[in-house]
Each structure stands twice: as C-alpha cells, then as structure tokens.
Amino acid sequence: MIDLYYWTTPNGHKITIFLEESGLPYKIIPVNIGQGAQFEPEFLKISPNNKIPAIVDHNPSGGGEPISLFESGAILLYLSEKTGQFLSKNLHNRYHTVQWLFWQVAGLGPMAGQTHHFTQYASEKIPYAIERYTKETSRLYAVLDKHLKDRDYIADEYSIADMACYPWIVPYEKQQQDLENFPNLKKWFKLIEARPAVRRAYDIAREMNPETTLSAEAKKILFGQGAGIVRGN
Ligand SMILES: N[C@@H](CCC(=O)N[C@@H](CS)C(=O)NCC(=O)O)C(=O)O
C-alpha cells in the first residue's frame, strides 16, 4: 500500500493520475496546505520542503524498510520503476521522457505558477512581473506545441511526461493563455483529458476540495514564507 500525502493542486494531480492509471493500491492522506497542514512535524519528516505531494511506499520492490519520497518528479520516476509502466525500457525513449519530465518540474511548473501568482493572488498588481511570467509561460506553451506537432504524446507513448505536464495546462485561462493559439497542444490536451484515469483523478480532487479560490487565511499561510518558517523562529 502506498500512502499519498496530497492536496488538490497541479503537483498533487500528477500523482493521483499515475496511481489511477496504474491501479496500484493507495490511500490518500489529505494535507490541507491552505490550513497549514504542511507544517505538521509528522509531514515534515516525509517532506522537509513543506510541500505536497509526498509518498510512503510500505512495500518497496525487493522488500525492506518503507521508502518515503517528496518532489513530484522523483515520485513519478519511482512509481514508474516500481510498476514498469509509463517509462520506456528503451534507453532513447526513456531519456526522451525524462528530459520532458525535468522540463516540466524545472520550467513549466514554476513559471506557470508565478504567472498564476502575480495575476490571481498578488495583493499588488505588478505589471513587470505579470508580463514577464505570462510571456515566459506562453513561450513554454509554444515549445510544447511545437514538440507535439506530428506526435500524439510527449514521448513515443503515453508516459510520466504527459502526466506531469497535463495538470499544469489545465489552468491555462488563469495563466492568461488561449489554447486556440497552440493547436497541437490543444489536441494533446483533449486526448489526455479524455482518459478515464485522468477524469477519476480530478473527480477525487473535486470531492475532497470543491473550492477553486484561496481564502485570505490560506494566502497568508502560503505566501511570504521565509527561513523562519523552516527554523521555527
Ligand atoms: N517541486 C515540487 C513543488 C511542489 C509544490 O509546489 N507543492 C505546493 C502545492 S502545488 C505546496 O505544497 N505548497 C505548500 C507550501 O508552499 O507551503 C514538486 O514538483 O513536487
């Protein structure tokens, strides 16, 4: 059994998508990051960066002690190695997937996240920040759109790269993007959206947390964290 420490955000959806696709047994442990549950000492032992997602696998392959992991990219790699699914055994195809996985965790996620922050949440509207992140997000959309010309999936087959990217395209309107400007990306988006496991992952999220906006209390908890929150002073 896998314990999934989860909240209803793009980085969380990546892992529910994988688990729903693979059929691995798992249990969700909700970590309501809008209420500060990410700072609970028990969670910090698993995820010292105070962020979801994280997992504990109580039955690692080959036996031994339970293994705990944070960072969505590391978790996707681990789960694909465990199940032998969604990451090719062929060297070229495998690294084709891995490079796009890293592209998402290091580029699309952080940049689209900043766009979201400065357009939706920042208490002050800062035109320079809005323009910088919106443009960079549109550049990244164009990179993926170009890559998806003449191919159905990001790698040769449906893989953890698609699972990582899809949840970050779902909020495209909040990221100030229009999918009509990215036709290959739009086609891919519809293909992934139609997958029953992807639909189940989003149903789970809606059931757990129907809220689509952040309360003032949640914004206070999530934004403006500094070293003090880590050091407890
Ligand atoms: N690089 C991390 C990012 C994880 C992340 O940003 N998680 C957010 C939700 S999407 C979170 O838990 N935020 C809580 C906080 O910052 O206190 C990953 O890919 O797992």
PDBQT file of the ligand as one rigid body, heavy atoms in Angstrom, charges set to zero:
ROOT
HETATM    1  N1  LIG A 301       8.827  20.939  -6.940  1.00  0.00    +0.000 N 
HETATM    2  C1  LIG A 301       7.745  20.455  -6.125  1.00  0.00    +0.000 C 
HETATM    3  C2  LIG A 301       6.694  21.535  -5.967  1.00  0.00    +0.000 C 
HETATM    4  C3  LIG A 301       5.602  21.124  -5.012  1.00  0.00    +0.000 C 
HETATM    5  C4  LIG A 301       4.682  22.281  -4.677  1.00  0.00    +0.000 C 
HETATM    6  O1  LIG A 301       4.919  23.436  -5.092  1.00  0.00    +0.000 OA
HETATM    7  N2  LIG A 301       3.633  21.992  -3.916  1.00  0.00    +0.000 N 
HETATM    8  C5  LIG A 301       2.715  23.044  -3.489  1.00  0.00    +0.000 C 
HETATM    9  C6  LIG A 301       1.307  22.740  -3.993  1.00  0.00    +0.000 C 
HETATM   10  S1  LIG A 301       1.272  22.623  -5.773  1.00  0.00    +0.000 SA
HETATM   11  C7  LIG A 301       2.663  23.055  -1.958  1.00  0.00    +0.000 C 
HETATM   12  O2  LIG A 301       2.589  22.014  -1.348  1.00  0.00    +0.000 OA
HETATM   13  N3  LIG A 301       2.710  24.239  -1.342  1.00  0.00    +0.000 N 
HETATM   14  C8  LIG A 301       2.650  24.378   0.086  1.00  0.00    +0.000 C 
HETATM   15  C9  LIG A 301       3.542  25.468   0.604  1.00  0.00    +0.000 C 
HETATM   16  O3  LIG A 301       4.254  26.097  -0.194  1.00  0.00    +0.000 OA
HETATM   17  O4  LIG A 301       3.522  25.695   1.822  1.00  0.00    +0.000 OA
HETATM   18  C10 LIG A 301       7.140  19.198  -6.772  1.00  0.00    +0.000 C 
HETATM   19  O5  LIG A 301       7.174  19.105  -8.001  1.00  0.00    +0.000 OA
HETATM   20  O6  LIG A 301       6.680  18.306  -6.035  1.00  0.00    +0.000 OA
ENDROOT
TORSDOF 0
